[in-house]
Every structure is written in structure tokens, then in C-alpha cells.
Amino acid sequence: MKTTDLIPANEFCTHHHIELSFIHALKESGLIEITSIEEKVFVPISQLPQLEKLVRLYYEMDINLEGIETITYLLQRLNDLHQQVLLLSNRLSMYEGD
């Protein structure tokens, strides 16, 4: 991964007024991925939308990490089921000749 695809975690924390320990806790929970280079912590740009959503859940909605883990799991499950419904709907359309 190129360093241009990484955001320094301390800059993200400063911008969003959060603690770096929160990012470490999210990583320990498996909710985000982080990269360490020369003892500095970076967040991949691809993780930013997820990280910002988690920050809002925790700081704005006051949901604890366990609640965030549950919400994330349920949203992923819902998305998986939605994809499955689309796949089955497409298959059914193929057989019905629509």
C-alpha cells in the first residue's frame, strides 16, 4: 500500500477531536484496519467512511464499543441478505422471461 493511500491517525484524531486510543480500540475489535510505519499509526483512505461512521456512533450517539460491534454486524448481515435477495430475484427473472 502506498503511503499516499494512508492518513496519519493523529491528524484524523485532531480533526475529529477524538482520542487515538479510540482508533486502537476499534482496531482491537476488528472494526477497522490500521497500518503502523516507523511507530506511527495510519488509517487507509478506504477505511475513512467506516471510521467516520463509527466516530459518529460513539461520540455523537453515545453508543459503546460493544453496541457498535453489534450494529456493524447487523448492518453487514442486512447487506448480505440484500445481496442474496437481488441475486435470487435476478435468477427468478431469468426463469420467468421478464
Sequence and secondary structure as in RCSB ss.txt:
>XXXX:A:sequence
MKTTDLIPANEFCTHHHIELSFIHALKESGLIEITSIEEKVFVPISQLPQLEKLVRLYYEMDINLEGIETITYLL
QRLNDLHQQVLLLSNRLSMYEGD
>XXXX:A:secstr
  GGGEEEHHHHHHHHT  HHHHHHHHHTTSS  EEETTEEEEEGGGHHHHHHHHIIIIIS   HHHHHHHHHHH
HHHHHHHHHHHHHHHHHHHHHT 
